[in-house]
Structure formats: C-alpha cells, structure tokens
C-alpha cells in the first residue's frame, strides 16, 4: 500500500478541521429532537441490562449498539449534547476519510478530496450530528468498502477481512437498515468472482460473519408487531423523489464549482483519463450503493411493515460521492487545475454555508427551544393543563422545561380503533406509551378518557398539524376556541361549556 502524499494529508486535515468545527458546533448547540431524546433517555438507564430490556419492550427501533456507544460517551465526557452526538460525529468523519482513501487510489488527489467533501453538501449532513445510528452506519459502510478494496488489492488481507466483518456487525447492530451495505459488497464481489473465475470464500464468510450483528434485532421489538403501519409503505413512484431529497442541496454548489472551473481553466488532457478509472468490480460496488435503497421500495410487495424515510437510504451517498468525483475527472480530462478550482469552490461554499449555520445557532439549546415554542411556554405559565398533540414537542419540552411547569403538560391518547383511521397516529401513540413505561419522563401521558374526567377545561397546543385528536375531541362534543396563533403554533381553549364558540382547527 502506497503512502499518502503530504499534500493529501494536508487536504484531509483541512477538510476535517472544517467538518469538526461546523458539525461539532451544531452538535453542541442544536436542541435535541424527539429521536435523539429517546437515545439520551435510554443511554441514561441504570445498567446495560436495563437498556437491553428497554429495547425488547419497543422503546426504540434502533439497535442497542447505538445506545451503548452513547452511554460510553456519557461515562467519559458527561451527558451533554456534544457527548451524546459524538458517536454519530465520529462515524460521519470516518465516512469522509473512507471515501478519500478509496478514491485516492484511483484518481488524482484533488478529485479524491472532492469526493470527500461531497457528503457534507447533501441531505446527509444533518445526520452527522444527530444522536442516532445514521452516522455510525455511514462510517461502517465506508470502512467495509475500503477493507473490501484492500482484499481485492492484496493489501493487509487478514486485517481487511476482519474489518469487513466487524464494520458490518457494527452497522447491523446499530440499525437494521445497515443490511443495505451487503447489496454493494455482494454485487462487487460477484463481479470480482466473474473476473477471477474463482470464488474468494473468505470474503463471503467475512460478510456472513458481519450479518451476525443482526441477530439481536430479530426478536428485539416484539411489542411493535401489532402496530398499524398500513398506508405508510413507499411506492416505486416515490423512488426518484428520494434522490431529489438527498442530493438537491448539492446541485447548486456543484454547478457553481464546475462553471468556475470552466471559466478559469482550459481543459487539460492527461493519459490517465483515457482508460477505465475503476476496476469493474469496484464500479459494480458503487452502483450497488446507489441503488441499494430500492430494497425498501420493493419491500412493500413482501410485507406491510416496510416503512421508509429518506434517512434510511443515506448509504447511496457513498456511491454518488465517488461517482461524482469520477465524472468530474472524466469531464475535465483529468486536469488537476480544473479539479483544484472545483475543490476550492466546494470547500469555500462548505465553510461559508455550514459555518454560518453553526455560528448562527450557537446559543443555549434550552433557550432555542423556548424561542421556537413561545406559545407553549406562555400557555404553561397560565397554570391551566396543557395538552400538546405533537410527541416531538412533548419530549423536547419534558427535557428542556423546569419540573414545576411540566406538572401541567400532557400528551393524551385515544382508543386504538379510533386512531387507526389516521396515518402514523397509532405508531406515535404506541411509541409514547411504551417509552413512558420505561424512561424517566417527567410530564404526563394519559388516555383521553382519564384526562377528560378530571379536566373539563384545558388548553390544546398544536404546531400546525391536523392530527387525530382534533377530530376525536370535536366528535365527542368538545368545543375548541382559538386563543393564540403565533407562527406555526396554535393554542386552543378546549371546554365542554355550551357557551364556548367552536373554532375550526388549522389544516
């Protein structure tokens, strides 16, 4: 294996510095979201055994390894925002390093650095500092790709085989969607087998060993089996929209960088640009990364439990990042000056855009939550019971607001037969009910029947949604009067009094 050039080390170090400053500041100051708070609460349970038990009770749908990693960071650095997001930060950084190492073996240095920068320009960026499994899975995918490339090149074979198995196991133990890593590796190794005309049994065994990380997940969520997921499966017609969501943020900087290169440099032709850039087996693997999310879109033909969010398909960023660097290499004729201009523009764009975001949000997360939800804070200050219909706001308020305020905050659930008429409502209610049984949540979760029996008058908080609870209250004869509308927040006065004026909730 050849050594990295000094200029390469400097470029990697510079991009890494920008990454850790921008992503690290976002990690330290951005308020926790709902899923992150579940991670935080689970990681703070009294023991590893308690975490394992919580996973089997349906508290979270991610693998236990995510929570173990966060728990370790809490033990080392305390339970703050940055420490909670450190596993994700590290995993995403490993992704960037892995892309550089993979590409630097095939392309001139500036193009490898372009591939390294690319993921930070996409939808994947926000998951670099989210305390969930996505950053770790992306890092696992990059390690597996580089280790497999090492095996094909005959470099550090035993260590690389072990790295394939371990990286796959870490990814699978963090989130079930990491099984998608097997798609590009299987395609690439299948092509390599055809090229060599013989099977490399140890590579397949390493991949099979990595799949053992899925075993703890096979029976880890029995409580979720009766949750209503009908109507939530992605259709094939939505597949192109997924790529639009993931890569649209990168279009403007890439276009601007290419135009700058065209304006400032002449097209250079280097002999290296004439032949194939990658071996066919590596090209097959990258194509596998690009199309791997298709598994979710085809899965709904097999089971109604295939639910898809764009973040589940983020592994495609690995294939598109490498493909974009290769296409720029081809389009520029392998010219280093053009690549240097493109790289400089992308790094400048990255530093300006991500740096501006990071410094603009550099304030106490608790204050940011209060500034974002002033109507809720003011409603709680009135002393009346307040029901919030958004589980994300409920969990965030529980974490950031003082205990005496939370004594008046509620999330209420209706009967399951009623809420099953509304997409996502059954899942939202069941998640909350399972979580409050295990996690030390301070605010209150009750059934609507029990809550209404004690509270004939209360305030209802909405963040602009139109969920099941509105319809349920209206059908049961409650009167909803709009009191406050502030930004996306709505506060309703809810009462059984006949003198109340009925108000129509926002759609």
PyMOL commands that set and color helices and strands:
alter all, ss='L'
color gray80, all
select helices_A, chain A and resi 6-29+34-43+48-56+64-77+81-104+109-121+123-129+134-153+157-174+176-196+201-217+222-224+236-264+271-273+280-291+294-299+310-313+316-331+336-360+365-372+374-381+391-400+403-406+416-419+425-438+448-454+468-475
alter helices_A, ss='H'
color red, helices_A
select strands_A, chain A and resi 386-388+409-413+444-447+457-462+479-486+489-495
alter strands_A, ss='S'
color yellow, strands_A
deselect
rebuild
show_as cartoon
